[in-house]
Amino acid sequence: MDTTYNGIPASELQCARWRKSSFSGNGNNNCVEMTRLATGEVAVRNSRDPDGPTLIYTRAEVEALIRGVRNGEFDDLIS
């Protein structure tokens, strides 16, 4: 598939190699999974619905999120 869009079913991203955080635990299906697409964008899905919709982010958007997480800007969301 060469056209991706927000909400695309994860099952349509056939070459995706989904990854999740090692902090997610084993087998609980309670995590966010991510994969980098051939376009350089990053797709995100909910592991509880592996064939469900995905969100597609640009590299810059993901970089901003990761930098914010590393900087503690979202710590209040889990406290």
mmCIF file of the N, C-alpha and C atoms, coordinates in Angstrom:
data_MODEL
# 
_entry.id   MODEL 
# 
loop_
_atom_site.group_PDB 
_atom_site.id 
_atom_site.type_symbol 
_atom_site.label_atom_id 
_atom_site.label_alt_id 
_atom_site.label_comp_id 
_atom_site.label_asym_id 
_atom_site.label_entity_id 
_atom_site.label_seq_id 
_atom_site.pdbx_PDB_ins_code 
_atom_site.Cartn_x 
_atom_site.Cartn_y 
_atom_site.Cartn_z 
_atom_site.occupancy 
_atom_site.B_iso_or_equiv 
_atom_site.pdbx_formal_charge 
_atom_site.auth_seq_id 
_atom_site.auth_comp_id 
_atom_site.auth_asym_id 
_atom_site.auth_atom_id 
_atom_site.pdbx_PDB_model_num 
ATOM 1   N N  . MET A 1 1  ? 0.842  -1.175  0.000  1.00 0.00 ? 1  MET A N  1 
ATOM 2   C CA . MET A 1 1  ? 0.000  0.000   0.000  1.00 0.00 ? 1  MET A CA 1 
ATOM 3   C C  . MET A 1 1  ? 0.887  1.237   0.000  1.00 0.00 ? 1  MET A C  1 
ATOM 4   N N  . ASP A 1 2  ? 0.641  2.165   -0.899 1.00 0.00 ? 2  ASP A N  1 
ATOM 5   C CA . ASP A 1 2  ? 1.463  3.350   -0.952 1.00 0.00 ? 2  ASP A CA 1 
ATOM 6   C C  . ASP A 1 2  ? 0.733  4.608   -0.483 1.00 0.00 ? 2  ASP A C  1 
ATOM 7   N N  . THR A 1 3  ? -0.521 4.487   -0.080 1.00 0.00 ? 3  THR A N  1 
ATOM 8   C CA . THR A 1 3  ? -1.253 5.615   0.461  1.00 0.00 ? 3  THR A CA 1 
ATOM 9   C C  . THR A 1 3  ? -1.676 5.293   1.888  1.00 0.00 ? 3  THR A C  1 
ATOM 10  N N  . THR A 1 4  ? -1.190 6.080   2.828  1.00 0.00 ? 4  THR A N  1 
ATOM 11  C CA . THR A 1 4  ? -1.584 5.901   4.214  1.00 0.00 ? 4  THR A CA 1 
ATOM 12  C C  . THR A 1 4  ? -2.354 7.129   4.664  1.00 0.00 ? 4  THR A C  1 
ATOM 13  N N  . TYR A 1 5  ? -3.209 6.941   5.637  1.00 0.00 ? 5  TYR A N  1 
ATOM 14  C CA . TYR A 1 5  ? -4.028 8.035   6.148  1.00 0.00 ? 5  TYR A CA 1 
ATOM 15  C C  . TYR A 1 5  ? -4.427 7.700   7.579  1.00 0.00 ? 5  TYR A C  1 
ATOM 16  N N  . ASN A 1 6  ? -4.726 8.722   8.360  1.00 0.00 ? 6  ASN A N  1 
ATOM 17  C CA . ASN A 1 6  ? -5.193 8.486   9.719  1.00 0.00 ? 6  ASN A CA 1 
ATOM 18  C C  . ASN A 1 6  ? -6.460 7.664   9.686  1.00 0.00 ? 6  ASN A C  1 
ATOM 19  N N  . GLY A 1 7  ? -6.459 6.605   10.483 1.00 0.00 ? 7  GLY A N  1 
ATOM 20  C CA . GLY A 1 7  ? -7.605 5.706   10.533 1.00 0.00 ? 7  GLY A CA 1 
ATOM 21  C C  . GLY A 1 7  ? -7.465 4.487   9.649  1.00 0.00 ? 7  GLY A C  1 
ATOM 22  N N  . ILE A 1 8  ? -6.392 4.399   8.855  1.00 0.00 ? 8  ILE A N  1 
ATOM 23  C CA . ILE A 1 8  ? -6.203 3.229   8.004  1.00 0.00 ? 8  ILE A CA 1 
ATOM 24  C C  . ILE A 1 8  ? -6.168 1.977   8.889  1.00 0.00 ? 8  ILE A C  1 
ATOM 25  N N  . PRO A 1 9  ? -6.861 0.914   8.514  1.00 0.00 ? 9  PRO A N  1 
ATOM 26  C CA . PRO A 1 9  ? -6.792 -0.311  9.310  1.00 0.00 ? 9  PRO A CA 1 
ATOM 27  C C  . PRO A 1 9  ? -5.364 -0.846  9.358  1.00 0.00 ? 9  PRO A C  1 
ATOM 28  N N  . ALA A 1 10 ? -4.920 -1.211  10.548 1.00 0.00 ? 10 ALA A N  1 
ATOM 29  C CA . ALA A 1 10 ? -3.562 -1.730  10.719 1.00 0.00 ? 10 ALA A CA 1 
ATOM 30  C C  . ALA A 1 10 ? -3.325 -2.945  9.833  1.00 0.00 ? 10 ALA A C  1 
ATOM 31  N N  . SER A 1 11 ? -4.364 -3.710  9.589  1.00 0.00 ? 11 SER A N  1 
ATOM 32  C CA . SER A 1 11 ? -4.224 -4.904  8.750  1.00 0.00 ? 11 SER A CA 1 
ATOM 33  C C  . SER A 1 11 ? -3.842 -4.556  7.310  1.00 0.00 ? 11 SER A C  1 
ATOM 34  N N  . GLU A 1 12 ? -4.059 -3.313  6.896  1.00 0.00 ? 12 GLU A N  1 
ATOM 35  C CA . GLU A 1 12 ? -3.681 -2.897  5.542  1.00 0.00 ? 12 GLU A CA 1 
ATOM 36  C C  . GLU A 1 12 ? -2.203 -2.490  5.450  1.00 0.00 ? 12 GLU A C  1 
ATOM 37  N N  . LEU A 1 13 ? -1.550 -2.373  6.569  1.00 0.00 ? 13 LEU A N  1 
ATOM 38  C CA . LEU A 1 13 ? -0.120 -2.038  6.588  1.00 0.00 ? 13 LEU A CA 1 
ATOM 39  C C  . LEU A 1 13 ? 0.655  -3.347  6.653  1.00 0.00 ? 13 LEU A C  1 
ATOM 40  N N  . GLN A 1 14 ? 0.652  -4.064  5.551  1.00 0.00 ? 14 GLN A N  1 
ATOM 41  C CA . GLN A 1 14 ? 1.127  -5.440  5.504  1.00 0.00 ? 14 GLN A CA 1 
ATOM 42  C C  . GLN A 1 14 ? 2.617  -5.608  5.776  1.00 0.00 ? 14 GLN A C  1 
ATOM 43  N N  . CYS A 1 15 ? 3.420  -4.627  5.505  1.00 0.00 ? 15 CYS A N  1 
ATOM 44  C CA . CYS A 1 15 ? 4.860  -4.746  5.740  1.00 0.00 ? 15 CYS A CA 1 
ATOM 45  C C  . CYS A 1 15 ? 5.273  -4.197  7.106  1.00 0.00 ? 15 CYS A C  1 
ATOM 46  N N  . ALA A 1 16 ? 4.299  -3.835  7.915  1.00 0.00 ? 16 ALA A N  1 
ATOM 47  C CA . ALA A 1 16 ? 4.591  -3.229  9.212  1.00 0.00 ? 16 ALA A CA 1 
ATOM 48  C C  . ALA A 1 16 ? 5.227  -4.229  10.163 1.00 0.00 ? 16 ALA A C  1 
ATOM 49  N N  . ARG A 1 17 ? 6.234  -3.747  10.883 1.00 0.00 ? 17 ARG A N  1 
ATOM 50  C CA . ARG A 1 17 ? 6.873  -4.526  11.951 1.00 0.00 ? 17 ARG A CA 1 
ATOM 51  C C  . ARG A 1 17 ? 6.571  -3.791  13.250 1.00 0.00 ? 17 ARG A C  1 
ATOM 52  N N  . TRP A 1 18 ? 5.466  -4.142  13.882 1.00 0.00 ? 18 TRP A N  1 
ATOM 53  C CA . TRP A 1 18 ? 4.980  -3.443  15.060 1.00 0.00 ? 18 TRP A CA 1 
ATOM 54  C C  . TRP A 1 18 ? 5.887  -3.687  16.257 1.00 0.00 ? 18 TRP A C  1 
ATOM 55  N N  . ARG A 1 19 ? 6.132  -2.628  17.031 1.00 0.00 ? 19 ARG A N  1 
ATOM 56  C CA . ARG A 1 19 ? 6.968  -2.715  18.231 1.00 0.00 ? 19 ARG A CA 1 
ATOM 57  C C  . ARG A 1 19 ? 6.228  -2.072  19.395 1.00 0.00 ? 19 ARG A C  1 
ATOM 58  N N  . LYS A 1 20 ? 6.507  -2.572  20.587 1.00 0.00 ? 20 LYS A N  1 
ATOM 59  C CA . LYS A 1 20 ? 5.937  -1.958  21.776 1.00 0.00 ? 20 LYS A CA 1 
ATOM 60  C C  . LYS A 1 20 ? 7.026  -1.813  22.826 1.00 0.00 ? 20 LYS A C  1 
ATOM 61  N N  . SER A 1 21 ? 6.776  -0.999  23.800 1.00 0.00 ? 21 SER A N  1 
ATOM 62  C CA . SER A 1 21 ? 7.725  -0.762  24.864 1.00 0.00 ? 21 SER A CA 1 
ATOM 63  C C  . SER A 1 21 ? 7.927  -2.011  25.709 1.00 0.00 ? 21 SER A C  1 
ATOM 64  N N  . SER A 1 22 ? 9.141  -2.230  26.164 1.00 0.00 ? 22 SER A N  1 
ATOM 65  C CA . SER A 1 22 ? 9.407  -3.346  27.071 1.00 0.00 ? 22 SER A CA 1 
ATOM 66  C C  . SER A 1 22 ? 8.742  -3.110  28.427 1.00 0.00 ? 22 SER A C  1 
ATOM 67  N N  . PHE A 1 23 ? 8.291  -1.908  28.694 1.00 0.00 ? 23 PHE A N  1 
ATOM 68  C CA . PHE A 1 23 ? 7.593  -1.596  29.935 1.00 0.00 ? 23 PHE A CA 1 
ATOM 69  C C  . PHE A 1 23 ? 6.117  -1.976  29.876 1.00 0.00 ? 23 PHE A C  1 
ATOM 70  N N  . SER A 1 24 ? 5.644  -2.460  28.745 1.00 0.00 ? 24 SER A N  1 
ATOM 71  C CA . SER A 1 24 ? 4.236  -2.790  28.568 1.00 0.00 ? 24 SER A CA 1 
ATOM 72  C C  . SER A 1 24 ? 3.815  -4.070  29.278 1.00 0.00 ? 24 SER A C  1 
ATOM 73  N N  . GLY A 1 25 ? 4.752  -4.905  29.640 1.00 0.00 ? 25 GLY A N  1 
ATOM 74  C CA . GLY A 1 25 ? 4.392  -6.181  30.244 1.00 0.00 ? 25 GLY A CA 1 
ATOM 75  C C  . GLY A 1 25 ? 4.187  -7.231  29.170 1.00 0.00 ? 25 GLY A C  1 
ATOM 76  N N  . ASN A 1 26 ? 4.066  -8.449  29.589 1.00 0.00 ? 26 ASN A N  1 
ATOM 77  C CA . ASN A 1 26 ? 3.937  -9.555  28.637 1.00 0.00 ? 26 ASN A CA 1 
ATOM 78  C C  . ASN A 1 26 ? 2.501  -10.037 28.530 1.00 0.00 ? 26 ASN A C  1 
ATOM 79  N N  . GLY A 1 27 ? 1.994  -10.062 27.320 1.00 0.00 ? 27 GLY A N  1 
ATOM 80  C CA . GLY A 1 27 ? 0.718  -10.685 27.043 1.00 0.00 ? 27 GLY A CA 1 
ATOM 81  C C  . GLY A 1 27 ? -0.514 -9.984  27.577 1.00 0.00 ? 27 GLY A C  1 
ATOM 82  N N  . ASN A 1 28 ? -0.402 -8.763  28.084 1.00 0.00 ? 28 ASN A N  1 
ATOM 83  C CA . ASN A 1 28 ? -1.587 -8.125  28.642 1.00 0.00 ? 28 ASN A CA 1 
ATOM 84  C C  . ASN A 1 28 ? -2.371 -7.317  27.617 1.00 0.00 ? 28 ASN A C  1 
ATOM 85  N N  . ASN A 1 29 ? -1.866 -7.189  26.402 1.00 0.00 ? 29 ASN A N  1 
ATOM 86  C CA . ASN A 1 29 ? -2.543 -6.437  25.340 1.00 0.00 ? 29 ASN A CA 1 
ATOM 87  C C  . ASN A 1 29 ? -3.021 -5.070  25.804 1.00 0.00 ? 29 ASN A C  1 
ATOM 88  N N  . ASN A 1 30 ? -2.213 -4.418  26.592 1.00 0.00 ? 30 ASN A N  1 
ATOM 89  C CA . ASN A 1 30 ? -2.538 -3.089  27.092 1.00 0.00 ? 30 ASN A CA 1 
ATOM 90  C C  . ASN A 1 30 ? -1.452 -2.107  26.709 1.00 0.00 ? 30 ASN A C  1 
ATOM 91  N N  . CYS A 1 31 ? -1.179 -1.986  25.440 1.00 0.00 ? 31 CYS A N  1 
ATOM 92  C CA . CYS A 1 31 ? -0.073 -1.113  25.065 1.00 0.00 ? 31 CYS A CA 1 
ATOM 93  C C  . CYS A 1 31 ? -0.317 -0.465  23.711 1.00 0.00 ? 31 CYS A C  1 
ATOM 94  N N  . VAL A 1 32 ? 0.502  0.513   23.455 1.00 0.00 ? 32 VAL A N  1 
ATOM 95  C CA . VAL A 1 32 ? 0.529  1.178   22.163 1.00 0.00 ? 32 VAL A CA 1 
ATOM 96  C C  . VAL A 1 32 ? 1.679  0.565   21.382 1.00 0.00 ? 32 VAL A C  1 
ATOM 97  N N  . GLU A 1 33 ? 1.436  0.258   20.132 1.00 0.00 ? 33 GLU A N  1 
ATOM 98  C CA . GLU A 1 33 ? 2.476  -0.294  19.267 1.00 0.00 ? 33 GLU A CA 1 
ATOM 99  C C  . GLU A 1 33 ? 2.745  0.689   18.135 1.00 0.00 ? 33 GLU A C  1 
ATOM 100 N N  . MET A 1 34 ? 3.995  0.720   17.694 1.00 0.00 ? 34 MET A N  1 
ATOM 101 C CA . MET A 1 34 ? 4.401  1.664   16.663 1.00 0.00 ? 34 MET A CA 1 
ATOM 102 C C  . MET A 1 34 ? 5.223  0.953   15.601 1.00 0.00 ? 34 MET A C  1 
ATOM 103 N N  . THR A 1 35 ? 5.192  1.514   14.396 1.00 0.00 ? 35 THR A N  1 
ATOM 104 C CA . THR A 1 35 ? 6.030  1.027   13.308 1.00 0.00 ? 35 THR A CA 1 
ATOM 105 C C  . THR A 1 35 ? 6.382  2.198   12.401 1.00 0.00 ? 35 THR A C  1 
ATOM 106 N N  . ARG A 1 36 ? 7.575  2.145   11.850 1.00 0.00 ? 36 ARG A N  1 
ATOM 107 C CA . ARG A 1 36 ? 7.960  3.163   10.876 1.00 0.00 ? 36 ARG A CA 1 
ATOM 108 C C  . ARG A 1 36 ? 7.560  2.673   9.495  1.00 0.00 ? 36 ARG A C  1 
ATOM 109 N N  . LEU A 1 37 ? 6.952  3.550   8.728  1.00 0.00 ? 37 LEU A N  1 
ATOM 110 C CA . LEU A 1 37 ? 6.507  3.228   7.373  1.00 0.00 ? 37 LEU A CA 1 
ATOM 111 C C  . LEU A 1 37 ? 7.585  3.579   6.359  1.00 0.00 ? 37 LEU A C  1 
ATOM 112 N N  . ALA A 1 38 ? 7.474  3.051   5.177  1.00 0.00 ? 38 ALA A N  1 
ATOM 113 C CA . ALA A 1 38 ? 8.453  3.316   4.113  1.00 0.00 ? 38 ALA A CA 1 
ATOM 114 C C  . ALA A 1 38 ? 8.536  4.804   3.781  1.00 0.00 ? 38 ALA A C  1 
ATOM 115 N N  . THR A 1 39 ? 7.481  5.545   4.054  1.00 0.00 ? 39 THR A N  1 
ATOM 116 C CA . THR A 1 39 ? 7.451  6.990   3.788  1.00 0.00 ? 39 THR A CA 1 
ATOM 117 C C  . THR A 1 39 ? 8.213  7.788   4.837  1.00 0.00 ? 39 THR A C  1 
ATOM 118 N N  . GLY A 1 40 ? 8.627  7.126   5.934  1.00 0.00 ? 40 GLY A N  1 
ATOM 119 C CA . GLY A 1 40 ? 9.276  7.810   7.038  1.00 0.00 ? 40 GLY A CA 1 
ATOM 120 C C  . GLY A 1 40 ? 8.309  8.194   8.133  1.00 0.00 ? 40 GLY A C  1 
ATOM 121 N N  . GLU A 1 41 ? 7.023  8.099   7.858  1.00 0.00 ? 41 GLU A N  1 
ATOM 122 C CA . GLU A 1 41 ? 6.013  8.379   8.868  1.00 0.00 ? 41 GLU A CA 1 
ATOM 123 C C  . GLU A 1 41 ? 5.981  7.231   9.879  1.00 0.00 ? 41 GLU A C  1 
ATOM 124 N N  . VAL A 1 42 ? 5.308  7.461   10.988 1.00 0.00 ? 42 VAL A N  1 
ATOM 125 C CA . VAL A 1 42 ? 5.180  6.449   12.031 1.00 0.00 ? 42 VAL A CA 1 
ATOM 126 C C  . VAL A 1 42 ? 3.697  6.157   12.247 1.00 0.00 ? 42 VAL A C  1 
ATOM 127 N N  . ALA A 1 43 ? 3.354  4.876   12.224 1.00 0.00 ? 43 ALA A N  1 
ATOM 128 C CA . ALA A 1 43 ? 1.982  4.448   12.484 1.00 0.00 ? 43 ALA A CA 1 
ATOM 129 C C  . ALA A 1 43 ? 1.887  3.965   13.924 1.00 0.00 ? 43 ALA A C  1 
ATOM 130 N N  . VAL A 1 44 ? 0.761  4.254   14.562 1.00 0.00 ? 44 VAL A N  1 
ATOM 131 C CA . VAL A 1 44 ? 0.518  3.875   15.952 1.00 0.00 ? 44 VAL A CA 1 
ATOM 132 C C  . VAL A 1 44 ? -0.814 3.138   16.010 1.00 0.00 ? 44 VAL A C  1 
ATOM 133 N N  . ARG A 1 45 ? -0.829 2.021   16.769 1.00 0.00 ? 45 ARG A N  1 
ATOM 134 C CA . ARG A 1 45 ? -2.082 1.272   16.940 1.00 0.00 ? 45 ARG A CA 1 
ATOM 135 C C  . ARG A 1 45 ? -2.220 0.840   18.388 1.00 0.00 ? 45 ARG A C  1 
ATOM 136 N N  . ASN A 1 46 ? -3.419 0.453   18.753 1.00 0.00 ? 46 ASN A N  1 
ATOM 137 C CA . ASN A 1 46 ? -3.726 -0.075  20.071 1.00 0.00 ? 46 ASN A CA 1 
ATOM 138 C C  . ASN A 1 46 ? -3.613 -1.594  20.001 1.00 0.00 ? 46 ASN A C  1 
ATOM 139 N N  . SER A 1 47 ? -2.821 -2.192  20.875 1.00 0.00 ? 47 SER A N  1 
ATOM 140 C CA . SER A 1 47 ? -2.609 -3.644  20.809 1.00 0.00 ? 47 SER A CA 1 
ATOM 141 C C  . SER A 1 47 ? -3.881 -4.432  21.096 1.00 0.00 ? 47 SER A C  1 
ATOM 142 N N  . ARG A 1 48 ? -4.871 -3.839  21.747 1.00 0.00 ? 48 ARG A N  1 
ATOM 143 C CA . ARG A 1 48 ? -6.137 -4.531  22.001 1.00 0.00 ? 48 ARG A CA 1 
ATOM 144 C C  . ARG A 1 48 ? -6.965 -4.689  20.733 1.00 0.00 ? 48 ARG A C  1 
ATOM 145 N N  . ASP A 1 49 ? -6.619 -3.932  19.704 1.00 0.00 ? 49 ASP A N  1 
ATOM 146 C CA . ASP A 1 49 ? -7.343 -3.985  18.428 1.00 0.00 ? 49 ASP A CA 1 
ATOM 147 C C  . ASP A 1 49 ? -6.315 -3.988  17.296 1.00 0.00 ? 49 ASP A C  1 
ATOM 148 N N  . PRO A 1 50 ? -5.554 -5.091  17.145 1.00 0.00 ? 50 PRO A N  1 
ATOM 149 C CA . PRO A 1 50 ? -4.422 -5.100  16.214 1.00 0.00 ? 50 PRO A CA 1 
ATOM 150 C C  . PRO A 1 50 ? -4.792 -4.910  14.748 1.00 0.00 ? 50 PRO A C  1 
ATOM 151 N N  . ASP A 1 51 ? -6.041 -5.129  14.381 1.00 0.00 ? 51 ASP A N  1 
ATOM 152 C CA . ASP A 1 51 ? -6.461 -4.890  12.996 1.00 0.00 ? 51 ASP A CA 1 
ATOM 153 C C  . ASP A 1 51 ? -7.231 -3.585  12.856 1.00 0.00 ? 51 ASP A C  1 
ATOM 154 N N  . GLY A 1 52 ? -7.379 -2.883  13.964 1.00 0.00 ? 52 GLY A N  1 
ATOM 155 C CA . GLY A 1 52 ? -8.165 -1.654  13.981 1.00 0.00 ? 52 GLY A CA 1 
ATOM 156 C C  . GLY A 1 52 ? -7.448 -0.468  13.379 1.00 0.00 ? 52 GLY A C  1 
ATOM 157 N N  . PRO A 1 53 ? -8.001 0.710   13.604 1.00 0.00 ? 53 PRO A N  1 
ATOM 158 C CA . PRO A 1 53 ? -7.465 1.924   12.983 1.00 0.00 ? 53 PRO A CA 1 
ATOM 159 C C  . PRO A 1 53 ? -6.108 2.320   13.549 1.00 0.00 ? 53 PRO A C  1 
ATOM 160 N N  . THR A 1 54 ? -5.330 2.975   12.722 1.00 0.00 ? 54 THR A N  1 
ATOM 161 C CA . THR A 1 54 ? -4.030 3.488   13.137 1.00 0.00 ? 54 THR A CA 1 
ATOM 162 C C  . THR A 1 54 ? -4.018 5.006   12.990 1.00 0.00 ? 54 THR A C  1 
ATOM 163 N N  . LEU A 1 55 ? -3.139 5.607   13.722 1.00 0.00 ? 55 LEU A N  1 
ATOM 164 C CA . LEU A 1 55 ? -2.863 7.029   13.552 1.00 0.00 ? 55 LEU A CA 1 
ATOM 165 C C  . LEU A 1 55 ? -1.506 7.141   12.893 1.00 0.00 ? 55 LEU A C  1 
ATOM 166 N N  . ILE A 1 56 ? -1.386 8.046   11.947 1.00 0.00 ? 56 ILE A N  1 
ATOM 167 C CA . ILE A 1 56 ? -0.146 8.234   11.195 1.00 0.00 ? 56 ILE A CA 1 
ATOM 168 C C  . ILE A 1 56 ? 0.438  9.592   11.566 1.00 0.00 ? 56 ILE A C  1 
ATOM 169 N N  . TYR A 1 57 ? 1.712  9.581   11.980 1.00 0.00 ? 57 TYR A N  1 
ATOM 170 C CA . TYR A 1 57 ? 2.399  10.802  12.383 1.00 0.00 ? 57 TYR A CA 1 
ATOM 171 C C  . TYR A 1 57 ? 3.641  11.007  11.535 1.00 0.00 ? 57 TYR A C  1 
ATOM 172 N N  . THR A 1 58 ? 4.004  12.265  11.341 1.00 0.00 ? 58 THR A N  1 
ATOM 173 C CA . THR A 1 58 ? 5.254  12.571  10.651 1.00 0.00 ? 58 THR A CA 1 
ATOM 174 C C  . THR A 1 58 ? 6.420  12.310  11.594 1.00 0.00 ? 58 THR A C  1 
ATOM 175 N N  . ARG A 1 59 ? 7.590  12.213  11.035 1.00 0.00 ? 59 ARG A N  1 
ATOM 176 C CA . ARG A 1 59 ? 8.796  12.031  11.846 1.00 0.00 ? 59 ARG A CA 1 
ATOM 177 C C  . ARG A 1 59 ? 8.954  13.192  12.834 1.00 0.00 ? 59 ARG A C  1 
ATOM 178 N N  . ALA A 1 60 ? 8.689  14.408  12.381 1.00 0.00 ? 60 ALA A N  1 
ATOM 179 C CA . ALA A 1 60 ? 8.820  15.585  13.245 1.00 0.00 ? 60 ALA A CA 1 
ATOM 180 C C  . ALA A 1 60 ? 7.838  15.520  14.416 1.00 0.00 ? 60 ALA A C  1 
ATOM 181 N N  . GLU A 1 61 ? 6.638  15.064  14.172 1.00 0.00 ? 61 GLU A N  1 
ATOM 182 C CA . GLU A 1 61 ? 5.649  14.948  15.250 1.00 0.00 ? 61 GLU A CA 1 
ATOM 183 C C  . GLU A 1 61 ? 6.093  13.931  16.297 1.00 0.00 ? 61 GLU A C  1 
ATOM 184 N N  . VAL A 1 62 ? 6.592  12.793  15.846 1.00 0.00 ? 62 VAL A N  1 
ATOM 185 C CA . VAL A 1 62 ? 7.048  11.760  16.771 1.00 0.00 ? 62 VAL A CA 1 
ATOM 186 C C  . VAL A 1 62 ? 8.278  12.235  17.536 1.00 0.00 ? 62 VAL A C  1 
ATOM 187 N N  . GLU A 1 63 ? 9.172  12.914  16.848 1.00 0.00 ? 63 GLU A N  1 
ATOM 188 C CA . GLU A 1 63 ? 10.364 13.436  17.514 1.00 0.00 ? 63 GLU A CA 1 
ATOM 189 C C  . GLU A 1 63 ? 9.978  14.418  18.616 1.00 0.00 ? 63 GLU A C  1 
ATOM 190 N N  . ALA A 1 64 ? 9.013  15.291  18.355 1.00 0.00 ? 64 ALA A N  1 
ATOM 191 C CA . ALA A 1 64 ? 8.559  16.252  19.363 1.00 0.00 ? 64 ALA A CA 1 
ATOM 192 C C  . ALA A 1 64 ? 7.953  15.527  20.561 1.00 0.00 ? 64 ALA A C  1 
ATOM 193 N N  . LEU A 1 65 ? 7.175  14.496  20.315 1.00 0.00 ? 65 LEU A N  1 
ATOM 194 C CA . LEU A 1 65 ? 6.578  13.724  21.400 1.00 0.00 ? 65 LEU A CA 1 
ATOM 195 C C  . LEU A 1 65 ? 7.659  13.050  22.249 1.00 0.00 ? 65 LEU A C  1 
ATOM 196 N N  . ILE A 1 66 ? 8.586  12.377  21.606 1.00 0.00 ? 66 ILE A N  1 
ATOM 197 C CA . ILE A 1 66 ? 9.639  11.664  22.336 1.00 0.00 ? 66 ILE A CA 1 
ATOM 198 C C  . ILE A 1 66 ? 10.492 12.641  23.139 1.00 0.00 ? 66 ILE A C  1 
ATOM 199 N N  . ARG A 1 67 ? 10.821 13.776  22.565 1.00 0.00 ? 67 ARG A N  1 
ATOM 200 C CA . ARG A 1 67 ? 11.597 14.771  23.314 1.00 0.00 ? 67 ARG A CA 1 
ATOM 201 C C  . ARG A 1 67 ? 10.812 15.266  24.529 1.00 0.00 ? 67 ARG A C  1 
ATOM 202 N N  . GLY A 1 68 ? 9.520  15.472  24.366 1.00 0.00 ? 68 GLY A N  1 
ATOM 203 C CA . GLY A 1 68 ? 8.689  15.909  25.483 1.00 0.00 ? 68 GLY A CA 1 
ATOM 204 C C  . GLY A 1 68 ? 8.597  14.859  26.576 1.00 0.00 ? 68 GLY A C  1 
ATOM 205 N N  . VAL A 1 69 ? 8.474  13.596  26.185 1.00 0.00 ? 69 VAL A N  1 
ATOM 206 C CA . VAL A 1 69 ? 8.430  12.503  27.164 1.00 0.00 ? 69 VAL A CA 1 
ATOM 207 C C  . VAL A 1 69 ? 9.750  12.439  27.924 1.00 0.00 ? 69 VAL A C  1 
ATOM 208 N N  . ARG A 1 70 ? 10.846 12.480  27.204 1.00 0.00 ? 70 ARG A N  1 
ATOM 209 C CA . ARG A 1 70 ? 12.161 12.442  27.849 1.00 0.00 ? 70 ARG A CA 1 
ATOM 210 C C  . ARG A 1 70 ? 12.362 13.615  28.801 1.00 0.00 ? 70 ARG A C  1 
ATOM 211 N N  . ASN A 1 71 ? 11.755 14.736  28.492 1.00 0.00 ? 71 ASN A N  1 
ATOM 212 C CA . ASN A 1 71 ? 11.895 15.941  29.306 1.00 0.00 ? 71 ASN A CA 1 
ATOM 213 C C  . ASN A 1 71 ? 10.907 15.966  30.479 1.00 0.00 ? 71 ASN A C  1 
ATOM 214 N N  . GLY A 1 72 ? 10.044 14.964  30.576 1.00 0.00 ? 72 GLY A N  1 
ATOM 215 C CA . GLY A 1 72 ? 9.094  14.881  31.686 1.00 0.00 ? 72 GLY A CA 1 
ATOM 216 C C  . GLY A 1 72 ? 7.835  15.725  31.513 1.00 0.00 ? 72 GLY A C  1 
ATOM 217 N N  . GLU A 1 73 ? 7.595  16.222  30.311 1.00 0.00 ? 73 GLU A N  1 
ATOM 218 C CA . GLU A 1 73 ? 6.466  17.129  30.088 1.00 0.00 ? 73 GLU A CA 1 
ATOM 219 C C  . GLU A 1 73 ? 5.096  16.467  30.210 1.00 0.00 ? 73 GLU A C  1 
ATOM 220 N N  . PHE A 1 74 ? 5.053  15.136  30.224 1.00 0.00 ? 74 PHE A N  1 
ATOM 221 C CA . PHE A 1 74 ? 3.783  14.430  30.306 1.00 0.00 ? 74 PHE A CA 1 
ATOM 222 C C  . PHE A 1 74 ? 3.663  13.588  31.567 1.00 0.00 ? 74 PHE A C  1 
ATOM 223 N N  . ASP A 1 75 ? 4.582  13.759  32.487 1.00 0.00 ? 75 ASP A N  1 
ATOM 224 C CA . ASP A 1 75 ? 4.585  12.944  33.702 1.00 0.00 ? 75 ASP A CA 1 
ATOM 225 C C  . ASP A 1 75 ? 3.275  13.079  34.488 1.00 0.00 ? 75 ASP A C  1 
ATOM 226 N N  . ASP A 1 76 ? 2.647  14.241  34.437 1.00 0.00 ? 76 ASP A N  1 
ATOM 227 C CA . ASP A 1 76 ? 1.398  14.437  35.190 1.00 0.00 ? 76 ASP A CA 1 
ATOM 228 C C  . ASP A 1 76 ? 0.253  13.572  34.674 1.00 0.00 ? 76 ASP A C  1 
ATOM 229 N N  . LEU A 1 77 ? 0.385  13.027  33.467 1.00 0.00 ? 77 LEU A N  1 
ATOM 230 C CA . LEU A 1 77 ? -0.666 12.167  32.919 1.00 0.00 ? 77 LEU A CA 1 
ATOM 231 C C  . LEU A 1 77 ? -0.723 10.800  33.592 1.00 0.00 ? 77 LEU A C  1 
ATOM 232 N N  . ILE A 1 78 ? 0.361  10.406  34.253 1.00 0.00 ? 78 ILE A N  1 
ATOM 233 C CA . ILE A 1 78 ? 0.387  9.086   34.882 1.00 0.00 ? 78 ILE A CA 1 
ATOM 234 C C  . ILE A 1 78 ? 0.549  9.164   36.396 1.00 0.00 ? 78 ILE A C  1 
ATOM 235 N N  . SER A 1 79 ? 0.494  10.350  36.961 1.00 0.00 ? 79 SER A N  1 
ATOM 236 C CA . SER A 1 79 ? 0.652  10.461  38.419 1.00 0.00 ? 79 SER A CA 1 
ATOM 237 C C  . SER A 1 79 ? -0.671 10.710  39.100 1.00 0.00 ? 79 SER A C  1 
# 
